[in-house]
Amino acid sequence: MKYLLTLLLLFGSSQALAAKMWVDCTSPTQNTDGSPLTNLAGFRVEWGSCGTNGTFGNYQAGVNVGPTVTRTPIYPTGLATVCARVFAINSANVLSASSNVASRLALPKLNQPTH
C-alpha cells in the first residue's frame, strides 16, 4: 500500500550535548489514493551526508520508531552538514517513499570555537 507521505522534517539541537540533534516530523494521515491511513506501524528515520541539490547523500545510520513518535534524537558523527529523511512503515513492514530531505550544519564539538 502506498502512503501520501507529507512529513515536515525539521532539526533542533540539544545545548547540553552537541552531538545530539533532533528530527521532528508530522505523521501522514492518508494513503496516496486519499483514503484514511489506518495501518501506520511507525517511522524509519535516516541520516547521513548531503548530496547535491538538496538530496540525501551517503547513509550513515537509521532508526525505526513507533507510530506516535514525532521527535527522534539522532547522533551524527564526523559530518560538516547533516541531512535526514523519514519513511512511514505500515503494519506489513512496507516502507513509503521518502519524506523531504532536511539539512543542517553540524553542531560544533563541546569547547570548540563557534566562529
ChimeraX attribute file (.defattr): number of C-alpha atoms within 10 A of each C-alpha:
attribute: neighborCount
match mode: 1-to-1
recipient: residues
	/A:1	12
	/A:2	15
	/A:3	23
	/A:4	19
	/A:5	21
	/A:6	19
	/A:7	20
	/A:8	17
	/A:9	20
	/A:10	17
	/A:11	20
	/A:12	13
	/A:13	16
	/A:14	12
	/A:15	11
	/A:16	8
	/A:17	12
	/A:18	15
	/A:19	19
	/A:20	17
	/A:21	21
	/A:22	17
	/A:23	22
	/A:24	19
	/A:25	21
	/A:26	14
	/A:27	19
	/A:28	16
	/A:29	15
	/A:30	17
	/A:31	16
	/A:32	12
	/A:33	10
	/A:34	10
	/A:35	11
	/A:36	13
	/A:37	17
	/A:38	11
	/A:39	12
	/A:40	21
	/A:41	17
	/A:42	21
	/A:43	24
	/A:44	17
	/A:45	23
	/A:46	21
	/A:47	25
	/A:48	22
	/A:49	19
	/A:50	22
	/A:51	11
	/A:52	7
	/A:53	6
	/A:54	12
	/A:55	16
	/A:56	21
	/A:57	16
	/A:58	12
	/A:59	13
	/A:60	17
	/A:61	14
	/A:62	16
	/A:63	13
	/A:64	17
	/A:65	17
	/A:66	13
	/A:67	15
	/A:68	11
	/A:69	14
	/A:70	17
	/A:71	16
	/A:72	16
	/A:73	17
	/A:74	20
	/A:75	15
	/A:76	21
	/A:77	13
	/A:78	11
	/A:79	14
	/A:80	13
	/A:81	14
	/A:82	24
	/A:83	26
	/A:84	29
	/A:85	24
	/A:86	29
	/A:87	22
	/A:88	29
	/A:89	22
	/A:90	20
	/A:91	11
	/A:92	10
	/A:93	11
	/A:94	14
	/A:95	18
	/A:96	19
	/A:97	15
	/A:98	16
	/A:99	19
	/A:100	18
	/A:101	20
	/A:102	20
	/A:103	21
	/A:104	15
	/A:105	11
	/A:106	19
	/A:107	21
	/A:108	13
	/A:109	11
	/A:110	12
	/A:111	7
	/A:112	8
	/A:113	7
	/A:114	8
	/A:115	4
